[in-house]
């Protein structure tokens, strides 16, 4: 049985060379993430070029996802290591050169956003402060939990709301243009999303640079996003559970519950969901994961996530290929167990009756394929709708997706169970599709298959012997 859960790996200094990318692909890589919070355009251009070379040589699809930095607030690159202790009163300033102040260079509006009583957290919440007052460009705060201030460390303001215009920064706009025009990315992940309007804003920005479809993945990492979750998932093309910032912006103990909620909603909408952050964090330095990390990754698969993601493990870690192999082994093992216990893998419930015909046909395709022990479910899709609708029901039978759109193929590579994706330019017809799959040995003569196509003009569900 092929592995159904997809693996997203962040590429960086440890994995930028062509030979290593080929090893990652062989180990189980499906989606390559480029993190624009770090790195240079020159580095990203090299990585993207090597990905496309490996993709062409291997005839495998490797989706490139650009991850925008978003309105991430950080301490100054010139910040000297300074110890702050519990009870200390410290002053932050958005203006450079202020005596006895901690400079915050990239958020001029910070003093306008926060208010007295709000929390201001540094370095993933290791250093915690409470705002006492603000005046002009200065913010006075009391240290609740001390530590060492260091250059470029991130700042979180979980009690404050960013203005809508801040969700797509000038840096993001420049990076997005580079990603779309120069790197030809397949997907863009948007950081610190709070409302559906943030997604719409990015979609309009993409439209300035290309008419080709580019997938938008909403990163859920703020309290405000949870209040608008249904609308965000409905508007975006996919969603990422960004557990790092989410665990700072909300209570850490609620993150597992939030993860379950996001996966359930995303699957109901037929949108791929990625579980991210510290999946195998110990493998940055060690060749083996902890047992807790294995359980965490397994739990994401039990919860029916489409993809699991590596960050530092594959970007700067010592064992990037082994980390991908480890996730692939965990996914394959858990999936086999799930399919033996069918009640562990129920189909999602739907409240809306608008798409009942499509949902019924998709579910029936999965059930019929299982009952007749079909060799494959062949999904014919132009824009990806049929594939998303079928695969959210988590069929036991292997899925073969046939599409005429190469960009859509790259986006479908996020989906759980998109085992084989074939791009053909000709119009999608059942007979021609069957002959194509026979010719290229995706199917064997005499096998039973289920073919499905859903569209506004014509719906079809066919069981045939090839």
TORMISE-627465 format. One line per field, with one value per residue (C-alpha): residue number from 1; residue in one letter; x, y, z. Coordinates in steps of 0.05 Angstrom, whole numbers, plus 5000, padded with zeros to 4 digits. Layout:
N
num (NUM, ...)
residu (A, ...)
c1 (X, ...)
c2 (Y, ...)
c3 (Z, ...)
This chain:
466
num (1, 2, 3, 4, 5, 6, 7, 8, 9, 10, 11, 12, 13, 14, 15, 16, 17, 18, 19, 20, 21, 22, 23, 24, 25, 26, 27, 28, 29, 30, 31, 32, 33, 34, 35, 36, 37, 38, 39, 40, 41, 42, 43, 44, 45, 46, 47, 48, 49, 50, 51, 52, 53, 54, 55, 56, 57, 58, 59, 60, 61, 62, 63, 64, 65, 66, 67, 68, 69, 70, 71, 72, 73, 74, 75, 76, 77, 78, 79, 80, 81, 82, 83, 84, 85, 86, 87, 88, 89, 90, 91, 92, 93, 94, 95, 96, 97, 98, 99, 100, 101, 102, 103, 104, 105, 106, 107, 108, 109, 110, 111, 112, 113, 114, 115, 116, 117, 118, 119, 120, 121, 122, 123, 124, 125, 126, 127, 128, 129, 130, 131, 132, 133, 134, 135, 136, 137, 138, 139, 140, 141, 142, 143, 144, 145, 146, 147, 148, 149, 150, 151, 152, 153, 154, 155, 156, 157, 158, 159, 160, 161, 162, 163, 164, 165, 166, 167, 168, 169, 170, 171, 172, 173, 174, 175, 176, 177, 178, 179, 180, 181, 182, 183, 184, 185, 186, 187, 188, 189, 190, 191, 192, 193, 194, 195, 196, 197, 198, 199, 200, 201, 202, 203, 204, 205, 206, 207, 208, 209, 210, 211, 212, 213, 214, 215, 216, 217, 218, 219, 220, 221, 222, 223, 224, 225, 226, 227, 228, 229, 230, 231, 232, 233, 234, 235, 236, 237, 238, 239, 240, 241, 242, 243, 244, 245, 246, 247, 248, 249, 250, 251, 252, 253, 254, 255, 256, 257, 258, 259, 260, 261, 262, 263, 264, 265, 266, 267, 268, 269, 270, 271, 272, 273, 274, 275, 276, 277, 278, 279, 280, 281, 282, 283, 284, 285, 286, 287, 288, 289, 290, 291, 292, 293, 294, 295, 296, 297, 298, 299, 300, 301, 302, 303, 304, 305, 306, 307, 308, 309, 310, 311, 312, 313, 314, 315, 316, 317, 318, 319, 320, 321, 322, 323, 324, 325, 326, 327, 328, 329, 330, 331, 332, 333, 334, 335, 336, 337, 338, 339, 340, 341, 342, 343, 344, 345, 346, 347, 348, 349, 350, 351, 352, 353, 354, 355, 356, 357, 358, 359, 360, 361, 362, 363, 364, 365, 366, 367, 368, 369, 370, 371, 372, 373, 374, 375, 376, 377, 378, 379, 380, 381, 382, 383, 384, 385, 386, 387, 388, 389, 390, 391, 392, 393, 394, 395, 396, 397, 398, 399, 400, 401, 402, 403, 404, 405, 406, 407, 408, 409, 410, 411, 412, 413, 414, 415, 416, 417, 418, 419, 420, 421, 422, 423, 424, 425, 426, 427, 428, 429, 430, 431, 432, 433, 434, 435, 436, 437, 438, 439, 440, 441, 442, 443, 444, 445, 446, 447, 448, 449, 450, 451, 452, 453, 454, 455, 456, 457, 458, 459, 460, 461, 462, 463, 464, 465, 466)
residu (X, X, X, X, X, X, X, X, X, X, X, X, X, X, X, X, X, X, X, X, X, X, X, X, X, X, X, X, X, X, X, X, X, X, X, X, X, X, X, X, X, X, X, X, X, X, X, X, X, X, X, X, X, X, X, X, X, X, X, X, X, X, X, X, X, X, X, X, X, X, X, X, X, X, X, X, X, X, X, X, X, X, X, X, X, X, X, X, X, X, X, X, X, X, X, X, X, X, X, X, X, X, X, X, X, X, X, X, X, X, X, X, X, X, X, X, X, X, X, X, X, X, X, X, X, X, X, X, X, X, X, X, X, X, X, X, X, X, X, X, X, X, X, X, X, X, X, X, X, X, X, X, X, X, X, X, X, X, X, X, X, X, X, X, X, X, X, X, X, X, X, X, X, X, X, X, X, X, X, X, X, X, X, X, X, X, X, X, X, X, X, X, X, X, X, X, X, X, X, X, X, X, X, X, X, X, X, X, X, X, X, X, X, X, X, X, X, X, X, X, X, X, X, X, X, X, X, X, X, X, X, X, X, X, X, X, X, X, X, X, X, X, X, X, X, X, X, X, X, X, X, X, X, X, X, X, X, X, X, X, X, X, X, X, X, X, X, X, X, X, X, X, X, X, X, X, X, X, X, X, X, X, X, X, X, X, X, X, X, X, X, X, X, X, X, X, X, X, X, X, X, X, X, X, X, X, X, X, X, X, X, X, X, X, X, X, X, X, X, X, X, X, X, X, X, X, X, X, X, X, X, X, X, X, X, X, X, X, X, X, X, X, X, X, X, X, X, X, X, X, X, X, X, X, X, X, X, X, X, X, X, X, X, X, X, X, X, X, X, X, X, X, X, X, X, X, X, X, X, X, X, X, X, X, X, X, X, X, X, X, X, X, X, X, X, X, X, X, X, X, X, X, X, X, X, X, X, X, X, X, X, X, X, X, X, X, X, X, X, X, X, X, X, X, X, X, X, X, X, X, X, X, X, X, X, X, X, X, X, X, X, X, X, X, X, X, X, X, X, X, X, X, X, X, X, X, X, X, X, X, X, X, X, X, X, X)
c1 (5000, 5030, 5038, 4979, 5001, 5044, 5111, 5129, 5203, 5234, 5295, 5354, 5430, 5430, 5387, 5399, 5442, 5412, 5439, 5409, 5341, 5342, 5355, 5297, 5251, 5271, 5260, 5189, 5189, 5126, 5127, 5188, 5178, 5219, 5218, 5224, 5236, 5308, 5353, 5368, 5338, 5402, 5395, 5321, 5335, 5388, 5342, 5283, 5325, 5352, 5282, 5257, 5318, 5305, 5231, 5245, 5297, 5253, 5186, 5158, 5119, 5153, 5109, 5144, 5111, 5135, 5123, 5118, 5146, 5085, 5082, 5132, 5159, 5232, 5286, 5340, 5397, 5443, 5412, 5468, 5458, 5427, 5399, 5331, 5305, 5237, 5211, 5255, 5223, 5246, 5229, 5218, 5224, 5207, 5255, 5330, 5383, 5341, 5382, 5366, 5314, 5306, 5299, 5243, 5259, 5206, 5140, 5130, 5057, 5073, 5059, 4992, 4971, 4985, 4955, 4970, 4959, 4976, 5029, 5092, 5130, 5200, 5235, 5175, 5150, 5213, 5217, 5150, 5132, 5069, 5059, 5052, 5045, 5061, 5080, 5097, 5143, 5161, 5130, 5145, 5138, 5150, 5188, 5146, 5195, 5268, 5321, 5374, 5352, 5386, 5389, 5331, 5289, 5215, 5163, 5091, 5033, 4977, 4929, 4932, 4902, 4941, 4909, 4888, 4939, 4995, 4979, 5016, 5079, 5121, 5172, 5117, 5095, 5165, 5178, 5111, 5128, 5196, 5164, 5111, 5153, 5222, 5211, 5144, 5120, 5059, 5033, 5041, 5034, 5008, 5032, 4992, 4925, 4869, 4809, 4786, 4802, 4876, 4870, 4831, 4885, 4940, 4898, 4892, 4967, 4981, 4934, 4979, 5035, 5003, 4937, 4958, 4927, 4970, 4947, 4941, 4954, 4930, 4975, 4934, 4975, 4934, 4874, 4837, 4844, 4809, 4750, 4745, 4767, 4709, 4711, 4787, 4785, 4729, 4768, 4837, 4859, 4892, 4910, 4971, 4968, 5029, 5037, 5098, 5067, 4998, 5025, 5050, 4991, 4942, 4948, 4996, 4951, 4895, 4937, 4921, 4846, 4854, 4892, 4835, 4784, 4824, 4834, 4760, 4738, 4790, 4771, 4697, 4714, 4758, 4819, 4888, 4914, 4987, 5011, 5075, 5127, 5174, 5149, 5217, 5255, 5307, 5331, 5362, 5420, 5405, 5398, 5336, 5271, 5244, 5187, 5143, 5158, 5140, 5074, 5061, 5071, 5029, 4973, 4971, 4961, 4908, 4872, 4872, 4918, 4937, 5010, 5062, 5119, 5192, 5225, 5294, 5300, 5308, 5332, 5392, 5391, 5446, 5400, 5350, 5342, 5335, 5282, 5240, 5250, 5227, 5163, 5149, 5158, 5112, 5059, 5060, 5057, 4999, 4959, 4962, 4934, 4879, 4855, 4848, 4803, 4754, 4717, 4781, 4775, 4703, 4679, 4667, 4597, 4566, 4515, 4501, 4458, 4481, 4534, 4499, 4502, 4577, 4590, 4547, 4580, 4650, 4633, 4602, 4664, 4705, 4656, 4646, 4721, 4731, 4674, 4697, 4770, 4784, 4856, 4846, 4799, 4814, 4797, 4790, 4795, 4809, 4810, 4820, 4749, 4736, 4802, 4790, 4718, 4738, 4802, 4771, 4732, 4800, 4790, 4827, 4837, 4895, 4877, 4903, 4890, 4889, 4888, 4902, 4931, 5004, 4994, 4934, 4976, 5026, 4971, 4939, 5006, 4988, 4927, 4926, 4922, 4942, 4987, 4994, 4983, 4985, 4985, 4957, 4939, 4882, 4810, 4791, 4750, 4740, 4761, 4824, 4842, 4835, 4880, 4932, 4936, 4942, 4996, 5039, 5027, 4988, 4935, 4937, 4890, 4830, 4832, 4770, 4772, 4725, 4726, 4696, 4688, 4648, 4632, 4575, 4564, 4570, 4578, 4599, 4615, 4634, 4658, 4695, 4742, 4804)
c2 (5000, 5068, 5121, 5170, 5224, 5277, 5303, 5376, 5392, 5461, 5467, 5509, 5507, 5433, 5413, 5463, 5418, 5377, 5310, 5320, 5341, 5277, 5238, 5275, 5256, 5183, 5186, 5211, 5287, 5313, 5388, 5434, 5494, 5557, 5599, 5672, 5692, 5669, 5665, 5707, 5710, 5680, 5620, 5610, 5614, 5560, 5514, 5524, 5509, 5445, 5423, 5432, 5393, 5335, 5337, 5333, 5278, 5236, 5249, 5260, 5321, 5364, 5422, 5487, 5526, 5596, 5615, 5690, 5720, 5762, 5816, 5781, 5830, 5820, 5852, 5890, 5853, 5898, 5877, 5857, 5798, 5829, 5794, 5816, 5790, 5780, 5847, 5890, 5950, 5955, 6002, 5982, 6034, 6032, 6090, 6076, 6107, 6116, 6111, 6053, 6026, 5959, 5974, 5941, 5961, 5929, 5950, 6026, 6016, 5973, 6027, 6040, 5967, 5949, 5975, 5973, 5903, 5867, 5813, 5823, 5757, 5747, 5686, 5639, 5663, 5645, 5718, 5746, 5818, 5857, 5926, 5981, 6042, 6072, 6141, 6160, 6108, 6080, 6021, 6009, 5938, 5895, 5829, 5770, 5716, 5735, 5711, 5735, 5784, 5766, 5796, 5783, 5743, 5743, 5783, 5760, 5805, 5754, 5804, 5853, 5855, 5873, 5922, 5889, 5926, 5896, 5824, 5834, 5874, 5911, 5854, 5803, 5839, 5840, 5767, 5746, 5778, 5744, 5677, 5681, 5710, 5682, 5617, 5598, 5572, 5527, 5551, 5609, 5603, 5666, 5680, 5708, 5705, 5734, 5740, 5716, 5786, 5771, 5714, 5756, 5810, 5759, 5731, 5800, 5811, 5745, 5766, 5826, 5779, 5717, 5688, 5617, 5586, 5590, 5555, 5598, 5563, 5600, 5592, 5590, 5619, 5675, 5676, 5721, 5668, 5617, 5664, 5668, 5597, 5573, 5634, 5629, 5556, 5568, 5625, 5593, 5533, 5499, 5510, 5500, 5488, 5530, 5503, 5545, 5614, 5584, 5556, 5626, 5666, 5618, 5572, 5516, 5463, 5481, 5470, 5395, 5411, 5467, 5420, 5370, 5425, 5453, 5384, 5368, 5434, 5431, 5360, 5379, 5434, 5388, 5431, 5401, 5412, 5412, 5399, 5439, 5457, 5413, 5349, 5315, 5373, 5329, 5306, 5374, 5346, 5272, 5215, 5187, 5221, 5218, 5170, 5231, 5259, 5193, 5193, 5265, 5251, 5188, 5227, 5276, 5217, 5186, 5253, 5249, 5307, 5312, 5329, 5335, 5385, 5390, 5457, 5462, 5386, 5390, 5462, 5464, 5397, 5345, 5289, 5318, 5256, 5211, 5258, 5252, 5176, 5173, 5211, 5167, 5104, 5130, 5150, 5083, 5043, 5083, 5083, 5007, 5003, 5054, 5015, 4952, 4989, 5024, 5058, 5097, 5130, 5155, 5199, 5272, 5294, 5349, 5400, 5432, 5397, 5440, 5391, 5327, 5298, 5309, 5284, 5222, 5204, 5214, 5171, 5118, 5116, 5100, 5047, 5013, 5010, 4977, 4928, 4903, 4906, 4954, 4966, 5041, 5100, 5142, 5215, 5260, 5333, 5399, 5446, 5397, 5395, 5322, 5301, 5341, 5315, 5242, 5242, 5275, 5210, 5174, 5116, 5051, 5042, 5074, 5140, 5159, 5232, 5254, 5329, 5375, 5430, 5425, 5480, 5443, 5380, 5416, 5437, 5368, 5342, 5368, 5321, 5258, 5198, 5234, 5174, 5184, 5250, 5249, 5312, 5307, 5365, 5330, 5336, 5288, 5230, 5162, 5118, 5159, 5161, 5086, 5074, 5123, 5087, 5020, 5045, 5072, 5012, 5047, 4993, 4922, 4889, 4857, 4898, 4932, 5007, 5062, 5126, 5190, 5261, 5316, 5382, 5431, 5407, 5332, 5283, 5212, 5151, 5090, 5020, 4986, 4928, 4954)
c3 (5000, 4980, 5034, 5031, 5080, 5047, 5073, 5070, 5082, 5089, 5045, 5067, 5075, 5092, 5032, 4976, 4931, 4875, 4901, 4970, 4941, 4901, 4965, 4999, 4941, 4946, 5022, 5014, 5000, 4966, 4979, 4986, 5031, 5021, 5085, 5067, 5140, 5126, 5066, 5004, 4935, 4907, 4953, 4937, 4863, 4869, 4909, 4863, 4801, 4832, 4852, 4780, 4753, 4800, 4784, 4710, 4716, 4762, 4728, 4798, 4821, 4874, 4895, 4915, 4971, 4987, 5060, 5070, 5133, 5148, 5202, 5247, 5298, 5318, 5361, 5325, 5290, 5331, 5398, 5445, 5491, 5553, 5614, 5640, 5707, 5736, 5763, 5718, 5684, 5612, 5554, 5481, 5426, 5352, 5341, 5334, 5378, 5441, 5504, 5551, 5503, 5468, 5394, 5354, 5282, 5237, 5269, 5271, 5292, 5353, 5404, 5371, 5371, 5443, 5508, 5582, 5610, 5544, 5543, 5501, 5493, 5466, 5437, 5433, 5501, 5539, 5562, 5584, 5598, 5615, 5586, 5638, 5594, 5527, 5503, 5432, 5404, 5472, 5510, 5583, 5608, 5670, 5663, 5687, 5665, 5652, 5604, 5555, 5500, 5434, 5364, 5317, 5367, 5352, 5391, 5400, 5422, 5435, 5466, 5408, 5339, 5277, 5228, 5163, 5122, 5164, 5143, 5077, 5091, 5039, 5046, 5033, 4970, 4943, 4962, 4932, 4865, 4865, 4882, 4829, 4773, 4784, 4823, 4792, 4859, 4863, 4930, 4978, 5054, 5088, 5159, 5216, 5180, 5221, 5174, 5106, 5080, 5090, 5041, 4991, 4995, 4978, 4921, 4890, 4898, 4862, 4805, 4791, 4770, 4739, 4713, 4731, 4793, 4855, 4918, 4981, 5048, 5110, 5170, 5233, 5290, 5323, 5369, 5320, 5266, 5310, 5317, 5241, 5225, 5183, 5137, 5131, 5111, 5063, 5028, 5028, 4986, 5045, 5117, 5162, 5237, 5255, 5325, 5343, 5344, 5358, 5424, 5443, 5420, 5454, 5514, 5497, 5529, 5481, 5417, 5411, 5415, 5364, 5318, 5319, 5305, 5246, 5215, 5221, 5189, 5134, 5115, 5114, 5064, 5024, 5037, 5052, 5122, 5142, 5214, 5227, 5279, 5320, 5288, 5297, 5330, 5364, 5295, 5283, 5325, 5336, 5286, 5321, 5343, 5414, 5428, 5443, 5373, 5340, 5378, 5359, 5285, 5290, 5323, 5264, 5218, 5263, 5260, 5183, 5167, 5094, 5108, 5163, 5158, 5176, 5190, 5220, 5216, 5141, 5131, 5177, 5213, 5212, 5187, 5137, 5094, 5155, 5183, 5119, 5119, 5192, 5177, 5117, 5159, 5214, 5163, 5127, 5191, 5221, 5156, 5152, 5222, 5206, 5146, 5187, 5236, 5190, 5247, 5260, 5192, 5185, 5129, 5148, 5165, 5123, 5147, 5079, 5027, 4968, 4946, 4967, 4897, 4890, 4960, 4950, 4885, 4915, 4975, 4931, 4887, 4950, 4975, 4908, 4895, 4963, 4954, 4885, 4905, 4847, 4827, 4828, 4831, 4770, 4784, 4723, 4744, 4710, 4770, 4827, 4854, 4840, 4871, 4935, 4941, 4933, 4975, 5036, 5044, 5053, 5004, 5017, 4943, 4907, 4872, 4804, 4786, 4714, 4700, 4641, 4685, 4708, 4761, 4790, 4792, 4836, 4884, 4887, 4911, 4980, 4985, 5026, 4980, 4915, 4900, 4825, 4789, 4713, 4670, 4600, 4555, 4518, 4539, 4596, 4568, 4600, 4542, 4526, 4599, 4606, 4545, 4571, 4638, 4604, 4556, 4613, 4658, 4712, 4701, 4675, 4626, 4660, 4724, 4752, 4762, 4783, 4742, 4769, 4744, 4777, 4744, 4735, 4663, 4672, 4729, 4716, 4759, 4718, 4739, 4683, 4668, 4631)
